[in-house]
Amino acid sequence: MPLYRRKPGGVWWVRIGRKTRKSTKTADREQAEEFEEILRRRLWRQRTLGDRSALSWREATERWLKASKRARKRDREILAWLAPKIAEEPISAVADADALEQLREDGREEGWSESTIDRMMRTVRSVLRYCWKTKKLDAPPYVPQHGDPDPEPRFLTQEQFRLLCDELPPHLKLAARFAVVTLLRKNSQAGLTWDRIDLDKRHAWIRGEHIKGGKPFGISLSDEAVEILTECRAASPRGDAVFQYEGARIKNFHTAAFKKAAARAKLLPLRWHDLRHTGASWAVQNGVTLQELMVLGNWKSYRAVLIYAHLAPSNSAAAAQRVGTTVAHALRKPVAAK
């Protein structure tokens, strides 16, 4: 049995193969089974696909603490608070810009001061930088702090995007077009399979394991999205994965081929995540409201989409005109005699 207890009534442990023994840290059988399923999936990604960033946050923090020569009492307190939220998440998901912003939002909901939130984020940054130095992450992520200038999201103009697509190989060109059209995150797009797509109903479902929040997410498919998917099926008629290269699923779009294409188009520095920003920016510029954008891009907080608010000048202009008209009317209206 993969699940067992070392003593009656105690927490469940997981045994997978000869090398993996882990405590689920829960006495609840259902929660333990969920832990086992997530662990098996992550181990499979590491061993079969060679996905280094599938390392869990819990394992990463344990290695970081073990490598440190300091006691890190305060860091351990912060990590204990973070554990129920992200312990079993892969480090690639924790390093996502939206996930980092959500951690800050969680701190605010706890009533923490800005300095306390910054202290927590410095711990997160230290762990992620350790993962980068030990080659578990491809690049050290930007971890925001209070007092930092809010970084404006990088997005491409239509001309720049055309230049990029002209330089990309066919399989990445299809993926880039789909990223801009659907606003999907890299992991969600890479995990998309044909059994989760209904072209007739123009709908697709993303598995919870490929969403940073862990909950399944549905997207509506536009005409452009359906056209891209049709091209993908024609290019790779076999296999479950939507995005493939030479018959194998593409597990990471931010590859050397992407970087070289961006360099030839003179668009460096450019990340794959910037394509999501590009789609969101174009949407707002073309009249999509921030509330609609939240739904389209599966953002969890309104604050996360406010970075695109300045791209909708026509909306703010109309609002400013209404305020001005109201003030002008108030000044011109005669005051009734008492």
C-alpha positions in Angstrom: 0.0 0.0 0.0 1.4 3.4 -0.9 -0.3 5.0 2.1 0.5 3.8 5.6 0.7 4.9 9.2 3.6 4.5 11.5 1.3 4.3 14.5 -2.5 3.9 14.9 -4.3 7.2 14.6 -1.2 9.0 13.4 -0.5 10.9 10.2 -0.4 9.1 6.9 2.9 8.5 5.1 3.4 7.9 1.3 5.7 5.2 -0.1 6.5 5.5 -3.8 9.1 3.1 -5.1 12.2 2.4 -3.1 13.5 5.9 -2.6 10.5 8.1 -1.9 9.1 8.2 1.7 7.2 11.3 2.7 4.8 12.3 5.5 1.5 13.8 4.3 1.3 15.7 7.7 -2.4 14.8 7.9 -4.4 12.1 9.6 -7.3 12.6 7.1 -7.3 9.8 4.5 -8.8 11.9 1.7 -6.3 14.7 2.1 -3.5 12.1 2.2 -4.7 10.5 -1.1 -4.7 14.0 -2.7 -1.2 14.5 -1.4 -0.1 11.2 -2.9 -1.7 12.0 -6.3 0.1 15.4 -6.5 3.4 13.8 -5.4 3.2 11.1 -8.0 2.4 13.6 -10.8 5.3 15.8 -9.8 7.8 12.9 -9.6 6.6 11.7 -13.0 7.4 15.1 -14.5 10.8 15.1 -12.9 11.8 11.6 -13.8 10.1 11.2 -17.2 10.2 14.8 -18.7 13.3 16.0 -16.8 11.3 19.0 -15.6 13.6 20.5 -12.9 11.1 23.2 -12.0 8.6 20.5 -10.9 10.4 20.5 -7.6 7.9 21.3 -4.9 8.1 24.4 -2.8 8.3 22.3 0.4 11.3 20.4 -1.0 12.9 23.6 -2.2 12.6 25.2 1.3 14.0 22.1 3.0 17.1 22.2 0.8 17.5 26.0 1.2 17.3 25.7 5.0 19.7 22.8 5.0 22.2 24.7 2.8 22.1 27.7 5.1 24.6 28.2 7.9 22.2 30.5 9.9 19.3 29.5 12.2 16.8 31.5 10.2 14.2 31.5 13.0 12.1 34.3 11.4 12.3 32.6 8.0 11.1 29.4 9.4 8.1 31.1 10.9 7.2 32.7 7.5 7.7 29.3 5.7 5.3 27.7 8.2 2.7 30.3 7.4 3.3 29.8 3.6 3.2 26.0 3.8 -0.6 25.4 3.7 -0.9 27.7 0.7 1.9 26.6 -1.6 3.8 23.7 0.0 3.0 21.2 -2.7 3.1 23.7 -5.6 6.0 23.4 -8.1 8.5 26.2 -7.8 7.8 27.2 -11.4 4.2 28.0 -10.3 5.3 29.9 -7.2 7.7 32.0 -9.3 4.9 33.1 -11.6 4.3 36.9 -11.4 0.6 36.5 -10.6 1.3 33.9 -7.9 3.8 36.3 -6.2 1.3 39.1 -6.2 -1.3 36.8 -4.7 1.0 36.0 -1.8 1.3 39.8 -1.1 -2.5 40.0 -1.2 -2.8 37.2 1.3 -0.5 39.1 3.6 -2.7 42.2 3.3 -5.7 40.1 4.2 -3.9 39.0 7.3 -3.6 42.6 8.3 0.1 42.7 7.9 2.0 46.0 7.6 4.0 46.7 4.4 7.3 46.0 6.1 6.0 42.6 7.3 4.8 41.7 3.8 8.2 42.8 2.4 9.9 40.5 5.0 7.8 37.6 3.8 8.6 38.3 0.1 12.3 38.5 0.9 12.2 35.0 2.2 10.3 33.8 -0.9 12.9 35.6 -3.1 15.8 33.9 -1.2 14.3 30.5 -1.8 13.6 31.1 -5.5 17.1 32.5 -6.0 18.6 29.4 -4.4 16.5 27.3 -6.9 17.9 29.4 -9.7 21.5 29.0 -8.5 21.0 25.3 -8.2 19.6 25.2 -11.8 16.0 24.3 -10.8 14.8 27.6 -12.3 15.9 29.0 -15.6 16.0 32.6 -14.3 15.6 34.4 -11.0 12.1 35.9 -10.9 11.4 39.5 -10.0 9.8 39.6 -6.5 8.0 42.9 -5.9 8.5 45.0 -2.7 6.7 48.0 -1.4 8.5 51.2 -2.3 9.5 49.7 -5.6 8.2 51.5 -8.6 5.3 49.4 -10.0 6.7 47.9 -13.2 4.7 48.5 -16.2 3.9 45.2 -17.9 5.9 44.7 -21.1 3.6 44.3 -24.1 4.3 44.3 -27.9 2.7 46.5 -30.5 1.0 44.8 -33.4 4.0 45.6 -35.6 6.4 44.1 -33.1 4.3 41.0 -32.7 4.3 40.5 -36.5 8.1 40.8 -36.5 8.4 38.2 -33.8 6.1 35.8 -35.6 8.1 36.2 -38.8 11.2 35.0 -36.9 9.6 32.2 -34.9 9.6 28.5 -36.1 6.1 27.3 -37.1 5.4 25.4 -33.9 6.3 28.4 -31.7 4.5 30.8 -34.0 1.2 28.9 -33.5 1.8 28.8 -29.7 2.6 32.5 -29.6 -0.6 33.5 -31.5 -2.6 31.3 -29.1 -1.0 32.8 -26.0 -1.9 36.3 -27.1 -5.5 35.3 -28.2 -6.4 33.3 -25.0 -4.2 35.1 -22.4 -3.2 31.6 -21.1 -0.2 31.2 -18.8 2.7 29.2 -20.1 2.0 26.1 -18.0 -1.7 26.1 -18.8 -1.0 26.3 -22.5 1.6 23.6 -22.4 -0.7 21.2 -20.6 -3.6 21.7 -23.0 -4.9 18.4 -24.5 -7.4 17.6 -27.3 -9.8 15.8 -24.9 -10.3 19.2 -23.2 -11.3 21.0 -26.3 -14.7 21.2 -28.0 -14.3 23.1 -31.3 -18.0 22.8 -32.1 -19.0 24.5 -28.9 -15.9 26.7 -29.1 -14.8 26.0 -25.5 -11.7 24.6 -23.8 -11.1 23.4 -20.2 -7.8 23.7 -18.5 -7.0 21.0 -15.9 -6.6 22.1 -12.3 -3.0 20.7 -12.2 -2.1 23.2 -14.9 -3.6 26.2 -13.2 -1.6 28.0 -10.5 -4.6 28.1 -8.2 -5.3 24.4 -8.7 -8.9 24.8 -9.9 -10.1 23.9 -13.4 -10.7 26.9 -15.7 -12.7 27.2 -18.8 -12.1 29.5 -21.8 -14.2 30.5 -24.7 -12.6 30.2 -28.1 -12.7 33.1 -30.6 -12.6 32.6 -34.4 -8.8 33.2 -34.3 -8.3 30.6 -31.5 -10.3 28.0 -33.4 -8.3 28.7 -36.5 -5.0 28.3 -34.6 -6.2 25.0 -33.1 -7.2 23.7 -36.5 -3.7 24.5 -37.8 -2.2 22.7 -34.7 -4.2 19.6 -35.4 -3.2 19.6 -39.1 0.5 20.1 -38.1 0.4 17.3 -35.5 -2.4 14.9 -36.2 -1.3 12.4 -33.6 -0.8 12.7 -29.9 -2.9 14.1 -27.0 -1.1 17.4 -26.6 -2.2 20.4 -28.6 1.2 22.0 -28.9 3.8 19.6 -30.2 7.2 19.6 -31.8 8.4 16.5 -33.8 5.7 14.4 -32.2 6.4 15.4 -28.6 4.6 17.7 -26.3 6.1 21.1 -25.9 6.6 21.6 -22.2 8.4 24.9 -22.3 7.9 27.7 -24.9 10.5 30.0 -23.5 13.3 28.1 -25.3 16.5 29.0 -27.0 14.6 29.2 -30.3 12.2 31.7 -28.8 15.0 33.9 -27.5 16.9 33.8 -30.8 13.8 34.8 -32.6 13.2 37.7 -30.2 16.9 38.7 -30.7 16.5 38.7 -34.5 13.3 40.8 -34.2 15.3 43.2 -31.9 12.8 42.7 -29.1 15.1 41.6 -26.2 14.6 41.3 -23.3 11.4 39.4 -23.9 9.7 36.7 -21.9 7.0 34.3 -23.0 4.8 35.7 -20.2 5.0 39.1 -22.0 2.7 37.6 -24.6 0.0 37.3 -22.0 0.6 40.9 -21.1 0.3 41.7 -24.8 -3.1 40.0 -25.2 -4.4 41.7 -22.0 -3.1 45.2 -23.1 -4.7 44.9 -26.6 -7.9 43.7 -25.0 -8.2 46.8 -22.8 -7.2 49.1 -25.6 -10.1 47.7 -27.6 -12.8 48.2 -25.0 -12.6 45.1 -22.8 -13.4 46.2 -19.2 -11.1 45.3 -16.4 -13.9 43.1 -14.9 -14.1 41.2 -18.2 -10.4 40.9 -18.4 -10.3 39.3 -14.9 -12.6 36.5 -16.2 -10.8 36.1 -19.5 -7.3 35.8 -18.0 -8.3 34.0 -14.8 -6.9 36.7 -12.5 -8.0 36.2 -8.9 -8.0 39.9 -7.8 -9.1 43.1 -9.3 -5.8 44.6 -8.1 -3.9 42.3 -10.5 -5.6 43.8 -13.6 -5.3 47.5 -12.5 -1.9 47.6 -14.1 -3.7 47.7 -17.5 -6.1 50.5 -16.5 -4.0 53.3 -18.0 -4.4 51.7 -21.4 -8.1 52.6 -21.6 -7.9 56.4 -22.0 -11.3 56.6 -23.8 -13.1 55.1 -20.8 -11.4 57.6 -18.4 -12.1 60.5 -20.8 -15.8 59.6 -20.9 -15.9 59.4 -17.0 -14.0 62.7 -16.8 -16.6 64.3 -19.1 -19.5 63.1 -17.0 -17.9 64.5 -13.8 -17.3 67.9 -15.6 -20.8 68.0 -16.9 -22.2 67.4 -13.4 -20.1 70.1 -11.9 -21.0 72.6 -14.6 -24.7 71.8 -14.1 -24.4 72.3 -10.4 -22.8 75.7 -10.8 -25.3 76.9 -13.3 -28.4 75.7 -11.5 -30.0 78.6 -9.6 -30.3 78.3 -5.8 -33.9 78.2 -4.6 -35.0 81.2 -2.5 -35.6 80.5 1.2 
